[in-house]
Amino acid sequence: EVQLVESGGGLVQPGGSLRLSCSASGFTFIDYDMDWVRQAPGKGLEWVATITADGFFRNYAEAVKGRFTISRDNTNNTLNLQMNSLRPEDTAVYYCRHGSERGQGTQVIVSS
């Protein structure tokens, strides 16, 4: 059974930083590309970033490019998202995603 558990969300002021983590189990983590996606209040799911299985290639949505960094630790089956220069429009529930599977999400609120 695939399990994805996100953590690290919280309330942060505009311009601040957060680091999200996702602990993965139930599949061979090192074999798969992984994504971060988010859902803002009242909106649909939005893709944020992807990292390849080997961690060598990363791709970002234009909205977060230059501010967010996706990374992974294949030894510990962990996916990370470093978020800097946060903006109110980054407010959302953030999910790590493996194929069609998502965790329960972690809430990020950017507000003064």
C-alpha positions in Angstrom: 0.0 0.0 0.0 1.4 3.4 -1.0 1.7 5.8 1.9 2.7 9.4 1.5 2.9 11.6 4.6 3.6 15.3 4.2 4.8 17.6 7.0 6.3 21.0 7.5 3.5 23.4 6.7 2.4 26.3 8.8 1.7 30.0 9.0 4.5 32.3 7.6 4.7 35.9 6.7 5.2 37.1 3.1 8.8 36.8 2.2 9.4 34.0 4.6 10.5 30.4 4.1 9.2 26.9 4.8 10.5 23.4 4.1 8.1 20.7 3.4 8.9 17.0 3.6 7.1 13.9 2.4 7.9 10.4 3.8 7.1 7.7 1.2 6.5 4.0 1.7 4.8 1.0 0.0 6.7 1.3 -3.3 10.2 1.4 -4.6 10.8 5.1 -4.1 14.1 5.3 -6.1 12.4 4.0 -9.2 9.9 6.8 -9.6 9.7 10.5 -10.5 7.9 12.4 -7.8 5.8 15.6 -7.8 4.6 18.3 -5.5 1.1 19.7 -6.2 -1.0 22.2 -4.3 -4.6 23.2 -3.9 -5.5 26.7 -3.0 -8.9 27.5 -1.3 -11.7 27.2 -3.8 -9.4 26.2 -6.7 -8.3 23.0 -8.4 -5.2 21.0 -8.1 -2.1 22.8 -9.4 1.2 21.1 -10.3 4.2 22.7 -8.6 7.3 20.7 -9.3 8.7 17.4 -10.5 11.9 15.6 -9.7 13.2 12.6 -11.7 13.8 9.3 -10.0 17.6 9.9 -9.9 17.2 13.5 -8.7 19.2 14.8 -11.6 16.4 16.7 -13.4 13.8 19.1 -11.9 11.0 21.0 -13.4 8.9 23.8 -11.9 5.7 25.7 -12.5 6.3 29.3 -13.7 4.6 30.6 -10.5 7.3 29.1 -8.3 10.4 29.0 -10.5 13.4 30.6 -8.7 11.7 30.5 -5.3 11.0 26.8 -4.7 13.5 23.9 -4.8 12.4 20.3 -5.0 14.8 17.6 -3.7 14.8 14.0 -2.7 16.7 11.6 -0.4 16.5 8.2 -2.0 18.2 6.6 1.0 15.5 7.7 3.4 12.6 7.7 0.9 11.9 11.4 1.5 10.8 14.1 -0.9 11.3 17.8 0.0 10.2 21.2 -1.1 12.2 24.3 0.0 10.0 27.3 -0.4 11.5 30.8 -0.2 10.2 34.3 -0.8 6.7 33.0 -0.1 3.7 35.1 -1.3 0.1 35.1 -0.2 -0.8 33.4 -3.4 1.2 30.4 -2.3 -1.4 29.7 0.4 -2.6 26.2 -0.3 -2.6 22.6 0.9 0.5 21.0 -0.5 0.7 17.3 -1.5 3.4 15.0 -2.6 2.3 12.8 -5.4 3.3 9.4 -6.8 1.3 8.7 -9.9 -2.3 9.2 -8.9 -1.6 8.8 -5.2 -1.4 11.7 -2.8 -0.9 12.1 0.9 -3.2 13.9 3.3 -1.4 17.2 2.6 0.1 19.9 4.7 -1.4 23.4 5.0 0.7 26.4 4.1 -0.7 29.9 4.9 1.2 33.0 3.9 -0.2 36.0 5.6 0.9 39.0 7.6 
